[in-house]
Amino acid sequence: MIAAIREYPVTTSILAALALAAVVLLLLVRTGRIRLPTLPTAARVDFTHSIAAYQHMNGTQFEHAIADFARRDPSVRTATVSGGANDRALDVLLQLTDGRRIAIQCKRYAPSNRVGAPVIYAVNGTYRAYHRCDQALIITTSTFTPDAQRANAELDHPLRLIDGRALGRWVSGGRPPWGP
């Protein structure tokens, strides 16, 4: 290796500079400071367009899939996964380019298991006061119980409830759920 450096100092310097640039670029992309261009939706092959694919993920994979998909929206500056034990009803935190903060609670459930009112109460109780967010979403692969829908409708600031069908529309090219 040292012999190659002595023999080809210019080439070695160029390769070292390129490697350093690649590491810096990777770090900037991973932290969300820059975004690489993506292919048009029609050219992209993405298995996550299927709700069944989401249901085969574990909870952590689902949270990361939602964050990754959110990052594709130009209005999203950053999407940070923060789920896990004691996450205080926050799985993904979005920072939009207009300054708004969006809290997302992800519920990857089988179709027979629906999201109930306790989830609504937990998210509503933390997204503004604790997480300092402007809006909250609950995204599920399933549906919401009538009690959950009623509890949400009674809130002063209802949450956005994204069920499996709405999730399917979003990932198939529809509007993101934090839009107007």
Protein Blocks (a to p, Z undefined) as FASTA:
>chain_A
ZZmmmmmmmlmmmmmmmmmmmmmmmmmmmnopaccddddfklpccfklpmklmmmpcfkl
mmmmmmmmmmmpmklmbdcdfedehklopabdcddfkopacddddddddfklccdfklmm
mmmmmmmmmnopabdcdddfbdcdfklmmmmmmpmbdcddddfklmmmmmnopacfkbZZ
